[in-house]
Amino acid sequence: MELEGKGSPGGTESAAVKPEIRDRLLPFQKCRILWGQEAILLALLVVFTGAVSAVIYFQYTRNFADQKWMFLCILAISAVLLASYFVRTFKAACLKHELLAREQKRLGVRRKQRGVLFSLEFRSWRRGVRAIFSVNGKYYMLNMRVSEIFGQSVQLLNLTTIYLCWLPLEFSSLLCAVQALELLLNIWLANHTDSQLVRDRQLLVHIVADFVYVVLPPSIIYIGFWIPIKVSALVQIIVFPSLSLLSKANAIWNDLFLMKERSMSVNTVCPGQARGHRRRVSILGMIEDKDVTRTQLEHFPRWLRNVFSAINGTFLLIFMFLPVLQLATRPADEACANRYSSEVWKGCRVPVPFCQNIFVPHCDCAVLTMGNYSQPSLPDSFTGMKSLIVLTVVKGNLTKLPTRMGQQHPSVVSLFVYGTKLTELPDSIGDMKELFDLYIPNNELTTLPESVAKLPNLANLVVFNNELTSVPDYAGAFDRLLQLDVSNNRLNRLPGNMLFLEWLHAWNNTLESFPDGLISLTKVDVRHNRINALPSENWEQIEYFYAAGNPLCPYKFPSGVQGRCQAQCSPDCPSHRIRNQECDDMDYAHTDFFELQPKRAGCNVRECDFDGGDCSW
């Protein structure tokens, strides 16, 4: 039996359904027909895309970047698409044909009441949208090519501004190879498009490529090299492939749904039995119709296909030969070691020789991690690392950082200097506008520059175990800080009105009062100070509040708050750190440098059962 109507359901109105046949199927049988393997896979892709955007949005909830709303929009689009899938399935599977007909009639009456002109305009607009975005619309092949060119342009921008600056050359070359493979397939398929089967193969190539672009680069950057990714970079990497993936998945799902809905009127047992007719079923489960193919090719002529093939060929040459040229001309490790010293260059985990110029190599580094650095200062040539993103120095003799470090390394996101002899931070650190994490524990700092408090993106400030006598305290200081640890210093006061501060550790100081205006606090440790009163803040959100060793004790804390005035097993070991699957020994260098063993301090003492066994190794 041949399906009614001309063309595939994606480009025309649904055919009439025989009520006596359709209503003979049970609801679960209709659901099985409507939700085949292809439909489930496409729905899972929509769920995955929405989940990725949700994770990013809520991970950066406290981040003040303006662009994060884009991920909320992608999440909303994914949710709307999924809701529409389930609603349409429910209506098709659970409502009787008579109810559907009555609903359609009621909608028709409403349209007439709104006016014929509006109805005609709406129908005209809907036909235009379907012609472009429906899989079987007459302009869909053109839409595919335009989207394809725009996507390649975005990936080229990502290559030159992110991948070559945040990833080793081998990984950026791998991403170029993925791009080149996609382009080769697109060019070949574009010149052999003579059926919907070939078009559907191109759709599969695009969907797989979009999936790879959403998953692979952020995973390598964050999970592989632990580089904090800015929201603006995530927007550039993820937003367009996500929207492209949602658009293609939705177009295919809608076409599959209409085709499956028709099949229920053809056969009451299994829609697959209707496949042995004039129209074949494509690799995506959609019915192939030569009339649709002919119409799409008429609106996407050969000369226009050649134009897009030429543009794709240009991109192909770039993605094929650029990594080959870069791999062949990158500087040798010996040359870079001679420039910066072997001690410095040995610590470069992510060399990025083509970040400054994609054709001219430089001895440049994105992630620099040095242990037991022997010199009191970094070499003068250190200014050449203009692409530095993460700087880590653990132990050694470092006493100062470059005076103009902020101007010379403005892209630094994370600065970690632990257990050295550092006595001060340069004032120019205020020019590091991208700085998110500032960790300077176990050093010899006596003060912090005023410019630190003005850093617009600073979220985490950790300076425990120093000699600090003061920190910047003025209106607006640290107004976007989320985490502050100034434990074991000599501070007698802290700035107030840090409205977004969630995490405050300030034990073993000489604080005489608790700062006001900390309305977002959830975790507090102010043991061993001189605090004799607490502000009447809201305690409902407090997870723990350690206050032992202060004149205010005994203090009537709410019963649900952990810590309170109870003495701990060790002065620098709050009880929430015991048995937390991490060796809390106040010397976390061993977590990054596995050759260093935990020391007997913090929770790693006999009185605390060696951190409940977490430090037993």
C-alpha angles and dihedrals in degrees: 000000000000122000117254122246132038118278131002121313092249092072103033140045118280116270122247113276121220105237097204090057099037096049090050089074120085118238094251090051090053090049091052089052095046095043105051125159093277093051092048092049092050091048089051089053089054090048091049093050092049092046093053091051091046092052091049094046096049092040088058096038091123093041113106098213112133096219099065091090087076090070090051088054092051089049090051092048091050091049092049092049092050092046091051091051093054094042092051091046091050092050093047096043105034106031121079119243091246091056091049091049090049091050092049090049091050090050089049091054090050091052090052091050091053090056138269094252093057091047092052092047092049093048091049091050092047092050090051092051092048091049089059106031104027113096090234096038116126094244097042096104090054089048090053093053095047091049090047094053092046090049092052090049090053091049091050089052090049090050095053098040105031117011096047090045101042104032136056113259093253092060095045087050089052090055089049089053090054089051092048092049091051091049093049091052092046093050093048094045093045090057092047099045104136101130143027088256091067091044090052090051088056089051089054091050091051094047093049091046093049090050091052092048091052096048111027107054098045091044093053093045099046106025097031099044104011093234112161106238119219118230091239090057092048090051090053093047103040114023102074097041089048094051091044091050092049092047095051095041091050094048092051093044092052092050092048091049094053091046092050091046089056091047090062088065092050101049131013096205113042131352090215090073089068092061098086094082139094093293119067125214115245127225089268093053094255121134113253115229123185092207091061092048091049092050094048093049091050089057092044104047127194096258091055091048089053091053092054091044089055091051090048089048090057091052089047092056090050096049093044103044102030095068091043090053092046095048090050096049105036114126120262120251090240092059092049092046089053090052099047102018123262091262092060100039092047087065094056105114096174114034111192107186096168102044095099094043125006092214103035116063123223134182094252134150135199101188119033120182120176128179125199093000107199102203128081092227141018117263120267089244088065087093087075091073093085093154096058113143104163125030120185125177116176118189126327137099102305110142103168144016124225112287094230095039094126094056094041097047107030094153096064110129100174128032116184121175112167133179099352132122094260110153103180146008119233118252088234090073085090088072091065092096093171095053110130104161123039112180116173104153128154096023136112102260116151098181143005123233116252090238091068091070091056098056104127098211101033107130104158125043116177118175104148121152098031134114098255116158096175143009128203108287117181138112109299096014113151090352093160100038117131102180129031126178116177097151122154098020134112101259121145096183142019130208117263135215094053089153098185099041109128103166124046124174115174105144122153100027131111098255111162097188140021113248118253128232099036093137098157100053118137103158124040134171115176100149121155101023134114098257113144101174141028128214116250096254128157108278098188094093097043112115097181136356117186112195106153115139096036127113089240090072128135089052127163103241121179110271094242094060115100122222104014113156096332117129115244129224091250131016093243099036117084112197095244089069095059114102093001093134091256129095101241100194098139088250108086095170090103090064090066099028107044093190088070116085123216114261126228099263142095109021091344094091134103093251089062094042088251092297091315090297097311090116097042092109 
